[in-house]
Amino acid sequence: MPKKRNREIFASADLMMGANHIRVRCFDGVTRMGRIKGKIKKRVWIREGDTLIVVPWSFQDEKCDIIYRYLKPQVEWLRRNRYL
């Protein structure tokens, strides 16, 4: 779950831009340029339509870091429990 105190929010992968950048549509209504953090770069494959947790940059609000990708069963659980 996203932690509000760390400014984490839900987002959906919108368009793959290449070079570890993805355009994401955040659930606060803003479209941002997301960057895959090095910690998950080689471990997690992100595709268009995936549900993510992102952290907007404090100095550039139109950019963010992608820190987590939800799997299909996790997304279904989030929808059933009305988090999405």
C-alpha positions in Angstrom: 0.0 0.0 0.0 1.2 3.5 -0.8 2.4 5.4 2.3 1.0 9.0 2.4 3.8 10.3 4.6 6.4 9.2 1.9 4.2 10.9 -0.9 3.6 7.5 -2.5 0.5 7.2 -4.8 -1.1 4.7 -7.2 -0.5 5.0 -10.9 -1.1 3.1 -14.1 1.6 2.6 -16.8 0.4 4.4 -19.9 3.2 4.4 -22.5 6.7 2.9 -22.7 9.1 5.6 -23.7 12.4 3.5 -23.6 15.6 3.9 -21.6 13.8 3.0 -18.3 11.2 5.7 -18.7 7.4 5.2 -18.7 4.6 7.7 -19.0 2.3 7.0 -16.0 -1.2 8.2 -15.3 -1.4 8.9 -11.5 -4.6 8.5 -9.5 -4.4 12.1 -8.5 -5.2 13.1 -12.1 -1.7 14.0 -13.3 0.3 12.4 -16.1 4.0 12.1 -15.2 7.2 10.8 -16.7 8.2 7.8 -14.5 11.7 6.4 -14.0 12.3 2.8 -13.0 14.5 2.8 -9.9 17.7 0.8 -10.2 16.6 -1.4 -7.3 13.9 -3.0 -9.5 15.2 -2.3 -13.0 16.4 -5.8 -13.8 14.0 -7.7 -11.5 10.6 -6.5 -12.5 9.2 -6.1 -16.0 6.7 -3.3 -16.4 4.1 -3.3 -19.2 1.5 -0.9 -20.3 -1.6 -1.1 -18.1 0.2 -2.3 -15.0 -0.7 -0.8 -11.6 2.2 0.8 -9.9 3.3 2.8 -6.8 5.1 6.0 -7.7 6.8 8.8 -5.7 6.6 12.2 -7.3 9.8 14.2 -7.2 9.7 17.1 -4.7 11.4 19.6 -7.1 9.7 18.5 -10.4 6.1 17.5 -10.0 5.8 16.2 -13.6 8.4 13.4 -12.9 8.3 10.5 -10.5 10.2 7.3 -9.5 8.5 3.9 -9.9 9.1 1.8 -6.8 6.6 -1.1 -7.0 4.5 -3.1 -9.6 1.4 -5.0 -8.5 0.7 -8.4 -9.9 -2.7 -9.4 -11.2 -4.0 -11.1 -8.0 -2.9 -8.1 -6.0 -4.7 -5.7 -8.3 -7.9 -7.8 -8.0 -7.6 -7.8 -4.2 -7.2 -4.0 -4.2 -10.3 -3.6 -6.4 -12.4 -6.0 -4.2 -11.4 -4.0 -1.1 -12.0 -0.6 -2.8 -8.5 0.8 -2.7 -8.6 1.4 -6.5 
